[in-house]
Amino acid sequence: MSASFTEMRKVAWNTIVEALGMSVADDATLLLQAKTYTVSTLPTASAYPRGVIYVANEAGGATLAFSDGTNWRRVQDRAVVS
């Protein structure tokens, strides 16, 4: 039995999302969830250039952050996560 296009799309999408270190919250809308870290568990920024994460306990409150290749920076103001 061959897989339907919808099934193949779901498998392909999940493979891509997992390769990016993210997760799919809802298969119907394909909503992405960035992986959650705390300030003390941040991965090395240089290992994930252009990476996006969610920092649950950043000093200014929970926030999305991105790697500039050297530091994790808050999306809203580009300040280094602390």
mmCIF file of the N, C-alpha and C atoms, coordinates in Angstrom:
data_MODEL
# 
_entry.id   MODEL 
# 
loop_
_atom_site.group_PDB 
_atom_site.id 
_atom_site.type_symbol 
_atom_site.label_atom_id 
_atom_site.label_alt_id 
_atom_site.label_comp_id 
_atom_site.label_asym_id 
_atom_site.label_entity_id 
_atom_site.label_seq_id 
_atom_site.pdbx_PDB_ins_code 
_atom_site.Cartn_x 
_atom_site.Cartn_y 
_atom_site.Cartn_z 
_atom_site.occupancy 
_atom_site.B_iso_or_equiv 
_atom_site.pdbx_formal_charge 
_atom_site.auth_seq_id 
_atom_site.auth_comp_id 
_atom_site.auth_asym_id 
_atom_site.auth_atom_id 
_atom_site.pdbx_PDB_model_num 
ATOM 1   N N  . MET A 1 1  ? 0.847  -1.180 0.000  1.00 0.00 ? 1  MET A N  1 
ATOM 2   C CA . MET A 1 1  ? 0.000  0.000  0.000  1.00 0.00 ? 1  MET A CA 1 
ATOM 3   C C  . MET A 1 1  ? 0.893  1.244  0.000  1.00 0.00 ? 1  MET A C  1 
ATOM 4   N N  . SER A 1 2  ? 0.635  2.184  -0.880 1.00 0.00 ? 2  SER A N  1 
ATOM 5   C CA . SER A 1 2  ? 1.452  3.390  -0.941 1.00 0.00 ? 2  SER A CA 1 
ATOM 6   C C  . SER A 1 2  ? 0.926  4.441  0.037  1.00 0.00 ? 2  SER A C  1 
ATOM 7   N N  . ALA A 1 3  ? 1.841  5.254  0.515  1.00 0.00 ? 3  ALA A N  1 
ATOM 8   C CA . ALA A 1 3  ? 1.474  6.312  1.453  1.00 0.00 ? 3  ALA A CA 1 
ATOM 9   C C  . ALA A 1 3  ? 0.812  7.460  0.695  1.00 0.00 ? 3  ALA A C  1 
ATOM 10  N N  . SER A 1 4  ? -0.142 8.094  1.345  1.00 0.00 ? 4  SER A N  1 
ATOM 11  C CA . SER A 1 4  ? -0.792 9.245  0.730  1.00 0.00 ? 4  SER A CA 1 
ATOM 12  C C  . SER A 1 4  ? 0.148  10.442 0.772  1.00 0.00 ? 4  SER A C  1 
ATOM 13  N N  . PHE A 1 5  ? -0.153 11.434 -0.044 1.00 0.00 ? 5  PHE A N  1 
ATOM 14  C CA . PHE A 1 5  ? 0.657  12.651 -0.049 1.00 0.00 ? 5  PHE A CA 1 
ATOM 15  C C  . PHE A 1 5  ? 0.681  13.287 1.331  1.00 0.00 ? 5  PHE A C  1 
ATOM 16  N N  . THR A 1 6  ? -0.455 13.324 2.000  1.00 0.00 ? 6  THR A N  1 
ATOM 17  C CA . THR A 1 6  ? -0.543 13.918 3.338  1.00 0.00 ? 6  THR A CA 1 
ATOM 18  C C  . THR A 1 6  ? 0.375  13.193 4.313  1.00 0.00 ? 6  THR A C  1 
ATOM 19  N N  . GLU A 1 7  ? 0.406  11.863 4.254  1.00 0.00 ? 7  GLU A N  1 
ATOM 20  C CA . GLU A 1 7  ? 1.282  11.102 5.144  1.00 0.00 ? 7  GLU A CA 1 
ATOM 21  C C  . GLU A 1 7  ? 2.747  11.371 4.826  1.00 0.00 ? 7  GLU A C  1 
ATOM 22  N N  . MET A 1 8  ? 3.081  11.412 3.539  1.00 0.00 ? 8  MET A N  1 
ATOM 23  C CA . MET A 1 8  ? 4.466  11.677 3.142  1.00 0.00 ? 8  MET A CA 1 
ATOM 24  C C  . MET A 1 8  ? 4.894  13.084 3.565  1.00 0.00 ? 8  MET A C  1 
ATOM 25  N N  . ARG A 1 9  ? 3.998  14.056 3.404  1.00 0.00 ? 9  ARG A N  1 
ATOM 26  C CA . ARG A 1 9  ? 4.293  15.428 3.810  1.00 0.00 ? 9  ARG A CA 1 
ATOM 27  C C  . ARG A 1 9  ? 4.551  15.487 5.310  1.00 0.00 ? 9  ARG A C  1 
ATOM 28  N N  . LYS A 1 10 ? 3.733  14.797 6.082  1.00 0.00 ? 10 LYS A N  1 
ATOM 29  C CA . LYS A 1 10 ? 3.890  14.795 7.538  1.00 0.00 ? 10 LYS A CA 1 
ATOM 30  C C  . LYS A 1 10 ? 5.240  14.199 7.934  1.00 0.00 ? 10 LYS A C  1 
ATOM 31  N N  . VAL A 1 11 ? 5.615  13.090 7.343  1.00 0.00 ? 11 VAL A N  1 
ATOM 32  C CA . VAL A 1 11 ? 6.901  12.454 7.655  1.00 0.00 ? 11 VAL A CA 1 
ATOM 33  C C  . VAL A 1 11 ? 8.052  13.377 7.257  1.00 0.00 ? 11 VAL A C  1 
ATOM 34  N N  . ALA A 1 12 ? 7.979  13.954 6.074  1.00 0.00 ? 12 ALA A N  1 
ATOM 35  C CA . ALA A 1 12 ? 9.040  14.855 5.610  1.00 0.00 ? 12 ALA A CA 1 
ATOM 36  C C  . ALA A 1 12 ? 9.153  16.069 6.519  1.00 0.00 ? 12 ALA A C  1 
ATOM 37  N N  . TRP A 1 13 ? 8.024  16.663 6.856  1.00 0.00 ? 13 TRP A N  1 
ATOM 38  C CA . TRP A 1 13 ? 8.029  17.844 7.725  1.00 0.00 ? 13 TRP A CA 1 
ATOM 39  C C  . TRP A 1 13 ? 8.621  17.507 9.092  1.00 0.00 ? 13 TRP A C  1 
ATOM 40  N N  . ASN A 1 14 ? 8.190  16.404 9.688  1.00 0.00 ? 14 ASN A N  1 
ATOM 41  C CA . ASN A 1 14 ? 8.702  16.012 10.998 1.00 0.00 ? 14 ASN A CA 1 
ATOM 42  C C  . ASN A 1 14 ? 10.200 15.754 10.957 1.00 0.00 ? 14 ASN A C  1 
ATOM 43  N N  . THR A 1 15 ? 10.688 15.190 9.865  1.00 0.00 ? 15 THR A N  1 
ATOM 44  C CA . THR A 1 15 ? 12.122 14.938 9.715  1.00 0.00 ? 15 THR A CA 1 
ATOM 45  C C  . THR A 1 15 ? 12.889 16.255 9.675  1.00 0.00 ? 15 THR A C  1 
ATOM 46  N N  . ILE A 1 16 ? 12.401 17.213 8.919  1.00 0.00 ? 16 ILE A N  1 
ATOM 47  C CA . ILE A 1 16 ? 13.050 18.522 8.831  1.00 0.00 ? 16 ILE A CA 1 
ATOM 48  C C  . ILE A 1 16 ? 13.036 19.213 10.185 1.00 0.00 ? 16 ILE A C  1 
ATOM 49  N N  . VAL A 1 17 ? 11.890 19.214 10.845 1.00 0.00 ? 17 VAL A N  1 
ATOM 50  C CA . VAL A 1 17 ? 11.753 19.880 12.138 1.00 0.00 ? 17 VAL A CA 1 
ATOM 51  C C  . VAL A 1 17 ? 12.682 19.249 13.172 1.00 0.00 ? 17 VAL A C  1 
ATOM 52  N N  . GLU A 1 18 ? 12.754 17.923 13.209 1.00 0.00 ? 18 GLU A N  1 
ATOM 53  C CA . GLU A 1 18 ? 13.646 17.246 14.151 1.00 0.00 ? 18 GLU A CA 1 
ATOM 54  C C  . GLU A 1 18 ? 15.106 17.562 13.852 1.00 0.00 ? 18 GLU A C  1 
ATOM 55  N N  . ALA A 1 19 ? 15.453 17.654 12.575 1.00 0.00 ? 19 ALA A N  1 
ATOM 56  C CA . ALA A 1 19 ? 16.830 17.979 12.202 1.00 0.00 ? 19 ALA A CA 1 
ATOM 57  C C  . ALA A 1 19 ? 17.211 19.379 12.670 1.00 0.00 ? 19 ALA A C  1 
ATOM 58  N N  . LEU A 1 20 ? 16.232 20.263 12.781 1.00 0.00 ? 20 LEU A N  1 
ATOM 59  C CA . LEU A 1 20 ? 16.471 21.626 13.259 1.00 0.00 ? 20 LEU A CA 1 
ATOM 60  C C  . LEU A 1 20 ? 16.421 21.717 14.781 1.00 0.00 ? 20 LEU A C  1 
ATOM 61  N N  . GLY A 1 21 ? 16.166 20.587 15.445 1.00 0.00 ? 21 GLY A N  1 
ATOM 62  C CA . GLY A 1 21 ? 16.114 20.586 16.903 1.00 0.00 ? 21 GLY A CA 1 
ATOM 63  C C  . GLY A 1 21 ? 14.850 21.209 17.456 1.00 0.00 ? 21 GLY A C  1 
ATOM 64  N N  . MET A 1 22 ? 13.792 21.204 16.660 1.00 0.00 ? 22 MET A N  1 
ATOM 65  C CA . MET A 1 22 ? 12.530 21.798 17.081 1.00 0.00 ? 22 MET A CA 1 
ATOM 66  C C  . MET A 1 22 ? 11.485 20.699 17.208 1.00 0.00 ? 22 MET A C  1 
ATOM 67  N N  . SER A 1 23 ? 10.272 21.076 17.528 1.00 0.00 ? 23 SER A N  1 
ATOM 68  C CA . SER A 1 23 ? 9.196  20.101 17.608 1.00 0.00 ? 23 SER A CA 1 
ATOM 69  C C  . SER A 1 23 ? 7.943  20.669 16.973 1.00 0.00 ? 23 SER A C  1 
ATOM 70  N N  . VAL A 1 24 ? 7.054  19.790 16.544 1.00 0.00 ? 24 VAL A N  1 
ATOM 71  C CA . VAL A 1 24 ? 5.791  20.200 15.950 1.00 0.00 ? 24 VAL A CA 1 
ATOM 72  C C  . VAL A 1 24 ? 4.731  20.116 17.032 1.00 0.00 ? 24 VAL A C  1 
ATOM 73  N N  . ALA A 1 25 ? 4.107  21.247 17.346 1.00 0.00 ? 25 ALA A N  1 
ATOM 74  C CA . ALA A 1 25 ? 3.091  21.287 18.395 1.00 0.00 ? 25 ALA A CA 1 
ATOM 75  C C  . ALA A 1 25 ? 1.751  20.775 17.886 1.00 0.00 ? 25 ALA A C  1 
ATOM 76  N N  . ASP A 1 26 ? 1.459  21.032 16.637 1.00 0.00 ? 26 ASP A N  1 
ATOM 77  C CA . ASP A 1 26 ? 0.146  20.691 16.100 1.00 0.00 ? 26 ASP A CA 1 
ATOM 78  C C  . ASP A 1 26 ? 0.305  20.350 14.624 1.00 0.00 ? 26 ASP A C  1 
ATOM 79  N N  . ASP A 1 27 ? 0.100  19.085 14.280 1.00 0.00 ? 27 ASP A N  1 
ATOM 80  C CA . ASP A 1 27 ? 0.291  18.661 12.888 1.00 0.00 ? 27 ASP A CA 1 
ATOM 81  C C  . ASP A 1 27 ? -0.646 19.372 11.916 1.00 0.00 ? 27 ASP A C  1 
ATOM 82  N N  . ALA A 1 28 ? -1.813 19.796 12.388 1.00 0.00 ? 28 ALA A N  1 
ATOM 83  C CA . ALA A 1 28 ? -2.773 20.429 11.489 1.00 0.00 ? 28 ALA A CA 1 
ATOM 84  C C  . ALA A 1 28 ? -2.270 21.793 11.023 1.00 0.00 ? 28 ALA A C  1 
ATOM 85  N N  . THR A 1 29 ? -1.651 22.557 11.906 1.00 0.00 ? 29 THR A N  1 
ATOM 86  C CA . THR A 1 29 ? -1.190 23.898 11.544 1.00 0.00 ? 29 THR A CA 1 
ATOM 87  C C  . THR A 1 29 ? 0.315  23.961 11.342 1.00 0.00 ? 29 THR A C  1 
ATOM 88  N N  . LEU A 1 30 ? 1.021  22.887 11.698 1.00 0.00 ? 30 LEU A N  1 
ATOM 89  C CA . LEU A 1 30 ? 2.473  22.823 11.578 1.00 0.00 ? 30 LEU A CA 1 
ATOM 90  C C  . LEU A 1 30 ? 3.154  23.946 12.347 1.00 0.00 ? 30 LEU A C  1 
ATOM 91  N N  . LEU A 1 31 ? 2.617  24.245 13.512 1.00 0.00 ? 31 LEU A N  1 
ATOM 92  C CA . LEU A 1 31 ? 3.184  25.248 14.401 1.00 0.00 ? 31 LEU A CA 1 
ATOM 93  C C  . LEU A 1 31 ? 4.507  24.739 14.957 1.00 0.00 ? 31 LEU A C  1 
ATOM 94  N N  . LEU A 1 32 ? 5.544  25.541 14.858 1.00 0.00 ? 32 LEU A N  1 
ATOM 95  C CA . LEU A 1 32 ? 6.857  25.150 15.367 1.00 0.00 ? 32 LEU A CA 1 
ATOM 96  C C  . LEU A 1 32 ? 7.041  25.653 16.788 1.00 0.00 ? 32 LEU A C  1 
ATOM 97  N N  . GLN A 1 33 ? 7.731  24.862 17.595 1.00 0.00 ? 33 GLN A N  1 
ATOM 98  C CA . GLN A 1 33 ? 8.092  25.277 18.937 1.00 0.00 ? 33 GLN A CA 1 
ATOM 99  C C  . GLN A 1 33 ? 9.607  25.211 19.050 1.00 0.00 ? 33 GLN A C  1 
ATOM 100 N N  . ALA A 1 34 ? 10.205 26.337 19.410 1.00 0.00 ? 34 ALA A N  1 
ATOM 101 C CA . ALA A 1 34 ? 11.654 26.358 19.618 1.00 0.00 ? 34 ALA A CA 1 
ATOM 102 C C  . ALA A 1 34 ? 11.981 25.575 20.880 1.00 0.00 ? 34 ALA A C  1 
ATOM 103 N N  . LYS A 1 35 ? 13.115 24.930 20.888 1.00 0.00 ? 35 LYS A N  1 
ATOM 104 C CA . LYS A 1 35 ? 13.548 24.178 22.052 1.00 0.00 ? 35 LYS A CA 1 
ATOM 105 C C  . LYS A 1 35 ? 13.769 25.132 23.222 1.00 0.00 ? 35 LYS A C  1 
ATOM 106 N N  . THR A 1 36 ? 13.368 24.719 24.429 1.00 0.00 ? 36 THR A N  1 
ATOM 107 C CA . THR A 1 36 ? 13.455 25.556 25.622 1.00 0.00 ? 36 THR A CA 1 
ATOM 108 C C  . THR A 1 36 ? 14.738 25.283 26.402 1.00 0.00 ? 36 THR A C  1 
ATOM 109 N N  . TYR A 1 37 ? 15.374 26.368 26.830 1.00 0.00 ? 37 TYR A N  1 
ATOM 110 C CA . TYR A 1 37 ? 16.574 26.307 27.666 1.00 0.00 ? 37 TYR A CA 1 
ATOM 111 C C  . TYR A 1 37 ? 16.412 27.289 28.816 1.00 0.00 ? 37 TYR A C  1 
ATOM 112 N N  . THR A 1 38 ? 17.226 27.115 29.837 1.00 0.00 ? 38 THR A N  1 
ATOM 113 C CA . THR A 1 38 ? 17.386 28.137 30.866 1.00 0.00 ? 38 THR A CA 1 
ATOM 114 C C  . THR A 1 38 ? 18.734 28.792 30.616 1.00 0.00 ? 38 THR A C  1 
ATOM 115 N N  . VAL A 1 39 ? 18.968 29.917 31.268 1.00 0.00 ? 39 VAL A N  1 
ATOM 116 C CA . VAL A 1 39 ? 20.236 30.619 31.073 1.00 0.00 ? 39 VAL A CA 1 
ATOM 117 C C  . VAL A 1 39 ? 21.416 29.698 31.389 1.00 0.00 ? 39 VAL A C  1 
ATOM 118 N N  . SER A 1 40 ? 21.270 28.875 32.422 1.00 0.00 ? 40 SER A N  1 
ATOM 119 C CA . SER A 1 40 ? 22.388 28.002 32.811 1.00 0.00 ? 40 SER A CA 1 
ATOM 120 C C  . SER A 1 40 ? 22.569 26.796 31.905 1.00 0.00 ? 40 SER A C  1 
ATOM 121 N N  . THR A 1 41 ? 21.589 26.508 31.045 1.00 0.00 ? 41 THR A N  1 
ATOM 122 C CA . THR A 1 41 ? 21.710 25.335 30.158 1.00 0.00 ? 41 THR A CA 1 
ATOM 123 C C  . THR A 1 41 ? 21.831 25.715 28.683 1.00 0.00 ? 41 THR A C  1 
ATOM 124 N N  . LEU A 1 42 ? 22.091 26.994 28.391 1.00 0.00 ? 42 LEU A N  1 
ATOM 125 C CA . LEU A 1 42 ? 22.212 27.420 26.990 1.00 0.00 ? 42 LEU A CA 1 
ATOM 126 C C  . LEU A 1 42 ? 23.316 26.641 26.287 1.00 0.00 ? 42 LEU A C  1 
ATOM 127 N N  . PRO A 1 43 ? 23.053 26.174 25.080 1.00 0.00 ? 43 PRO A N  1 
ATOM 128 C CA . PRO A 1 43 ? 24.131 25.535 24.320 1.00 0.00 ? 43 PRO A CA 1 
ATOM 129 C C  . PRO A 1 43 ? 25.127 26.602 23.862 1.00 0.00 ? 43 PRO A C  1 
ATOM 130 N N  . THR A 1 44 ? 26.277 26.181 23.428 1.00 0.00 ? 44 THR A N  1 
ATOM 131 C CA . THR A 1 44 ? 27.290 27.104 22.925 1.00 0.00 ? 44 THR A CA 1 
ATOM 132 C C  . THR A 1 44 ? 26.773 27.780 21.658 1.00 0.00 ? 44 THR A C  1 
ATOM 133 N N  . ALA A 1 45 ? 26.741 29.101 21.670 1.00 0.00 ? 45 ALA A N  1 
ATOM 134 C CA . ALA A 1 45 ? 26.201 29.854 20.534 1.00 0.00 ? 45 ALA A CA 1 
ATOM 135 C C  . ALA A 1 45 ? 26.960 29.580 19.244 1.00 0.00 ? 45 ALA A C  1 
ATOM 136 N N  . SER A 1 46 ? 28.266 29.361 19.339 1.00 0.00 ? 46 SER A N  1 
ATOM 137 C CA . SER A 1 46 ? 29.061 29.134 18.126 1.00 0.00 ? 46 SER A CA 1 
ATOM 138 C C  . SER A 1 46 ? 28.719 27.810 17.445 1.00 0.00 ? 46 SER A C  1 
ATOM 139 N N  . ALA A 1 47 ? 28.130 26.888 18.188 1.00 0.00 ? 47 ALA A N  1 
ATOM 140 C CA . ALA A 1 47 ? 27.739 25.604 17.604 1.00 0.00 ? 47 ALA A CA 1 
ATOM 141 C C  . ALA A 1 47 ? 26.427 25.703 16.829 1.00 0.00 ? 47 ALA A C  1 
ATOM 142 N N  . TYR A 1 48 ? 25.683 26.805 17.015 1.00 0.00 ? 48 TYR A N  1 
ATOM 143 C CA . TYR A 1 48 ? 24.371 26.961 16.384 1.00 0.00 ? 48 TYR A CA 1 
ATOM 144 C C  . TYR A 1 48 ? 24.213 28.340 15.747 1.00 0.00 ? 48 TYR A C  1 
ATOM 145 N N  . PRO A 1 49 ? 25.093 28.734 14.836 1.00 0.00 ? 49 PRO A N  1 
ATOM 146 C CA . PRO A 1 49 ? 24.928 30.049 14.213 1.00 0.00 ? 49 PRO A CA 1 
ATOM 147 C C  . PRO A 1 49 ? 23.568 30.146 13.528 1.00 0.00 ? 49 PRO A C  1 
ATOM 148 N N  . ARG A 1 50 ? 22.885 31.249 13.753 1.00 0.00 ? 50 ARG A N  1 
ATOM 149 C CA . ARG A 1 50 ? 21.537 31.514 13.221 1.00 0.00 ? 50 ARG A CA 1 
ATOM 150 C C  . ARG A 1 50 ? 20.475 30.637 13.882 1.00 0.00 ? 50 ARG A C  1 
ATOM 151 N N  . GLY A 1 51 ? 20.817 29.928 14.948 1.00 0.00 ? 51 GLY A N  1 
ATOM 152 C CA . GLY A 1 51 ? 19.856 29.103 15.668 1.00 0.00 ? 51 GLY A CA 1 
ATOM 153 C C  . GLY A 1 51 ? 18.879 29.964 16.446 1.00 0.00 ? 51 GLY A C  1 
ATOM 154 N N  . VAL A 1 52 ? 17.698 29.426 16.689 1.00 0.00 ? 52 VAL A N  1 
ATOM 155 C CA . VAL A 1 52 ? 16.673 30.124 17.468 1.00 0.00 ? 52 VAL A CA 1 
ATOM 156 C C  . VAL A 1 52 ? 16.227 29.208 18.593 1.00 0.00 ? 52 VAL A C  1 
ATOM 157 N N  . ILE A 1 53 ? 16.164 29.767 19.813 1.00 0.00 ? 53 ILE A N  1 
ATOM 158 C CA . ILE A 1 53 ? 15.752 29.009 20.989 1.00 0.00 ? 53 ILE A CA 1 
ATOM 159 C C  . ILE A 1 53 ? 14.796 29.853 21.831 1.00 0.00 ? 53 ILE A C  1 
ATOM 160 N N  . TYR A 1 54 ? 14.180 29.210 22.817 1.00 0.00 ? 54 TYR A N  1 
ATOM 161 C CA . TYR A 1 54 ? 13.329 29.889 23.790 1.00 0.00 ? 54 TYR A CA 1 
ATOM 162 C C  . TYR A 1 54 ? 14.048 29.821 25.125 1.00 0.00 ? 54 TYR A C  1 
ATOM 163 N N  . VAL A 1 55 ? 14.290 30.977 25.744 1.00 0.00 ? 55 VAL A N  1 
ATOM 164 C CA . VAL A 1 55 ? 14.975 31.022 27.040 1.00 0.00 ? 55 VAL A CA 1 
ATOM 165 C C  . VAL A 1 55 ? 13.917 31.306 28.104 1.00 0.00 ? 55 VAL A C  1 
ATOM 166 N N  . ALA A 1 56 ? 13.660 30.315 28.942 1.00 0.00 ? 56 ALA A N  1 
ATOM 167 C CA . ALA A 1 56 ? 12.548 30.377 29.885 1.00 0.00 ? 56 ALA A CA 1 
ATOM 168 C C  . ALA A 1 56 ? 12.765 31.343 31.044 1.00 0.00 ? 56 ALA A C  1 
ATOM 169 N N  . ASN A 1 57 ? 14.013 31.567 31.440 1.00 0.00 ? 57 ASN A N  1 
ATOM 170 C CA . ASN A 1 57 ? 14.253 32.379 32.632 1.00 0.00 ? 57 ASN A CA 1 
ATOM 171 C C  . ASN A 1 57 ? 15.228 33.529 32.385 1.00 0.00 ? 57 ASN A C  1 
ATOM 172 N N  . GLU A 1 58 ? 15.163 34.135 31.229 1.00 0.00 ? 58 GLU A N  1 
ATOM 173 C CA . GLU A 1 58 ? 16.045 35.259 30.920 1.00 0.00 ? 58 GLU A CA 1 
ATOM 174 C C  . GLU A 1 58 ? 15.738 36.398 31.893 1.00 0.00 ? 58 GLU A C  1 
ATOM 175 N N  . ALA A 1 59 ? 16.727 37.246 32.200 1.00 0.00 ? 59 ALA A N  1 
ATOM 176 C CA . ALA A 1 59 ? 16.578 38.297 33.207 1.00 0.00 ? 59 ALA A CA 1 
ATOM 177 C C  . ALA A 1 59 ? 15.380 39.215 32.945 1.00 0.00 ? 59 ALA A C  1 
ATOM 178 N N  . GLY A 1 60 ? 15.099 39.521 31.694 1.00 0.00 ? 60 GLY A N  1 
ATOM 179 C CA . GLY A 1 60 ? 13.975 40.388 31.355 1.00 0.00 ? 60 GLY A CA 1 
ATOM 180 C C  . GLY A 1 60 ? 12.668 39.639 31.166 1.00 0.00 ? 60 GLY A C  1 
ATOM 181 N N  . GLY A 1 61 ? 12.671 38.344 31.425 1.00 0.00 ? 61 GLY A N  1 
ATOM 182 C CA . GLY A 1 61 ? 11.487 37.497 31.223 1.00 0.00 ? 61 GLY A CA 1 
ATOM 183 C C  . GLY A 1 61 ? 11.744 36.524 30.086 1.00 0.00 ? 61 GLY A C  1 
ATOM 184 N N  . ALA A 1 62 ? 10.921 35.517 30.002 1.00 0.00 ? 62 ALA A N  1 
ATOM 185 C CA . ALA A 1 62 ? 11.071 34.500 28.957 1.00 0.00 ? 62 ALA A CA 1 
ATOM 186 C C  . ALA A 1 62 ? 11.085 35.160 27.581 1.00 0.00 ? 62 ALA A C  1 
ATOM 187 N N  . THR A 1 63 ? 11.938 34.638 26.694 1.00 0.00 ? 63 THR A N  1 
ATOM 188 C CA . THR A 1 63 ? 12.098 35.282 25.389 1.00 0.00 ? 63 THR A CA 1 
ATOM 189 C C  . THR A 1 63 ? 12.642 34.315 24.353 1.00 0.00 ? 63 THR A C  1 
ATOM 190 N N  . LEU A 1 64 ? 12.407 34.640 23.099 1.00 0.00 ? 64 LEU A N  1 
ATOM 191 C CA . LEU A 1 64 ? 13.108 33.974 22.011 1.00 0.00 ? 64 LEU A CA 1 
ATOM 192 C C  . LEU A 1 64 ? 14.492 34.590 21.914 1.00 0.00 ? 64 LEU A C  1 
ATOM 193 N N  . ALA A 1 65 ? 15.461 33.766 21.540 1.00 0.00 ? 65 ALA A N  1 
ATOM 194 C CA . ALA A 1 65 ? 16.826 34.261 21.355 1.00 0.00 ? 65 ALA A CA 1 
ATOM 195 C C  . ALA A 1 65 ? 17.417 33.610 20.114 1.00 0.00 ? 65 ALA A C  1 
ATOM 196 N N  . PHE A 1 66 ? 18.394 34.276 19.536 1.00 0.00 ? 66 PHE A N  1 
ATOM 197 C CA . PHE A 1 66 ? 19.065 33.736 18.357 1.00 0.00 ? 66 PHE A CA 1 
ATOM 198 C C  . PHE A 1 66 ? 20.569 33.777 18.571 1.00 0.00 ? 66 PHE A C  1 
ATOM 199 N N  . SER A 1 67 ? 21.272 32.899 17.878 1.00 0.00 ? 67 SER A N  1 
ATOM 200 C CA . SER A 1 67 ? 22.725 32.875 17.954 1.00 0.00 ? 67 SER A CA 1 
ATOM 201 C C  . SER A 1 67 ? 23.303 33.735 16.842 1.00 0.00 ? 67 SER A C  1 
ATOM 202 N N  . ASP A 1 68 ? 24.206 34.632 17.226 1.00 0.00 ? 68 ASP A N  1 
ATOM 203 C CA . ASP A 1 68 ? 24.924 35.420 16.217 1.00 0.00 ? 68 ASP A CA 1 
ATOM 204 C C  . ASP A 1 68 ? 26.271 34.773 15.891 1.00 0.00 ? 68 ASP A C  1 
ATOM 205 N N  . GLY A 1 69 ? 26.443 33.538 16.383 1.00 0.00 ? 69 GLY A N  1 
ATOM 206 C CA . GLY A 1 69 ? 27.684 32.811 16.168 1.00 0.00 ? 69 GLY A CA 1 
ATOM 207 C C  . GLY A 1 69 ? 28.656 32.953 17.324 1.00 0.00 ? 69 GLY A C  1 
ATOM 208 N N  . THR A 1 70 ? 28.400 33.934 18.190 1.00 0.00 ? 70 THR A N  1 
ATOM 209 C CA . THR A 1 70 ? 29.246 34.164 19.359 1.00 0.00 ? 70 THR A CA 1 
ATOM 210 C C  . THR A 1 70 ? 28.424 34.154 20.644 1.00 0.00 ? 70 THR A C  1 
ATOM 211 N N  . ASN A 1 71 ? 27.272 34.830 20.616 1.00 0.00 ? 71 ASN A N  1 
ATOM 212 C CA . ASN A 1 71 ? 26.392 34.957 21.780 1.00 0.00 ? 71 ASN A CA 1 
ATOM 213 C C  . ASN A 1 71 ? 24.957 34.614 21.424 1.00 0.00 ? 71 ASN A C  1 
ATOM 214 N N  . TRP A 1 72 ? 24.166 34.282 22.447 1.00 0.00 ? 72 TRP A N  1 
ATOM 215 C CA . TRP A 1 72 ? 22.727 34.184 22.294 1.00 0.00 ? 72 TRP A CA 1 
ATOM 216 C C  . TRP A 1 72 ? 22.179 35.571 22.582 1.00 0.00 ? 72 TRP A C  1 
ATOM 217 N N  . ARG A 1 73 ? 21.376 36.096 21.671 1.00 0.00 ? 73 ARG A N  1 
ATOM 218 C CA . ARG A 1 73 ? 20.834 37.452 21.794 1.00 0.00 ? 73 ARG A CA 1 
ATOM 219 C C  . ARG A 1 73 ? 19.312 37.425 21.812 1.00 0.00 ? 73 ARG A C  1 
ATOM 220 N N  . ARG A 1 74 ? 18.739 38.287 22.656 1.00 0.00 ? 74 ARG A N  1 
ATOM 221 C CA . ARG A 1 74 ? 17.283 38.401 22.717 1.00 0.00 ? 74 ARG A CA 1 
ATOM 222 C C  . ARG A 1 74 ? 16.769 38.961 21.396 1.00 0.00 ? 74 ARG A C  1 
ATOM 223 N N  . VAL A 1 75 ? 15.712 38.397 20.897 1.00 0.00 ? 75 VAL A N  1 
ATOM 224 C CA . VAL A 1 75 ? 15.150 38.844 19.617 1.00 0.00 ? 75 VAL A CA 1 
ATOM 225 C C  . VAL A 1 75 ? 14.668 40.285 19.706 1.00 0.00 ? 75 VAL A C  1 
ATOM 226 N N  . GLN A 1 76 ? 14.041 40.669 20.804 1.00 0.00 ? 76 GLN A N  1 
ATOM 227 C CA . GLN A 1 76 ? 13.397 41.994 20.880 1.00 0.00 ? 76 GLN A CA 1 
ATOM 228 C C  . GLN A 1 76 ? 14.370 43.168 20.874 1.00 0.00 ? 76 GLN A C  1 
ATOM 229 N N  . ASP A 1 77 ? 15.584 42.983 21.408 1.00 0.00 ? 77 ASP A N  1 
ATOM 230 C CA . ASP A 1 77 ? 16.497 44.143 21.473 1.00 0.00 ? 77 ASP A CA 1 
ATOM 231 C C  . ASP A 1 77 ? 17.962 43.789 21.179 1.00 0.00 ? 77 ASP A C  1 
ATOM 232 N N  . ARG A 1 78 ? 18.228 42.566 20.797 1.00 0.00 ? 78 ARG A N  1 
ATOM 233 C CA . ARG A 1 78 ? 19.560 42.088 20.441 1.00 0.00 ? 78 ARG A CA 1 
ATOM 234 C C  . ARG A 1 78 ? 20.553 42.090 21.612 1.00 0.00 ? 78 ARG A C  1 
ATOM 235 N N  . ALA A 1 79 ? 20.081 42.316 22.838 1.00 0.00 ? 79 ALA A N  1 
ATOM 236 C CA . ALA A 1 79 ? 20.964 42.260 24.006 1.00 0.00 ? 79 ALA A CA 1 
ATOM 237 C C  . ALA A 1 79 ? 21.368 40.822 24.248 1.00 0.00 ? 79 ALA A C  1 
ATOM 238 N N  . VAL A 1 80 ? 22.573 40.617 24.765 1.00 0.00 ? 80 VAL A N  1 
ATOM 239 C CA . VAL A 1 80 ? 23.052 39.285 25.073 1.00 0.00 ? 80 VAL A CA 1 
ATOM 240 C C  . VAL A 1 80 ? 22.206 38.700 26.203 1.00 0.00 ? 80 VAL A C  1 
ATOM 241 N N  . VAL A 1 81 ? 21.798 37.459 26.068 1.00 0.00 ? 81 VAL A N  1 
ATOM 242 C CA . VAL A 1 81 ? 20.993 36.794 27.084 1.00 0.00 ? 81 VAL A CA 1 
ATOM 243 C C  . VAL A 1 81 ? 21.783 36.725 28.375 1.00 0.00 ? 81 VAL A C  1 
ATOM 244 N N  . SER A 1 82 ? 21.088 37.053 29.491 1.00 0.00 ? 82 SER A N  1 
ATOM 245 C CA . SER A 1 82 ? 21.756 36.996 30.792 1.00 0.00 ? 82 SER A CA 1 
ATOM 246 C C  . SER A 1 82 ? 20.831 36.456 31.856 1.00 0.00 ? 82 SER A C  1 
# 
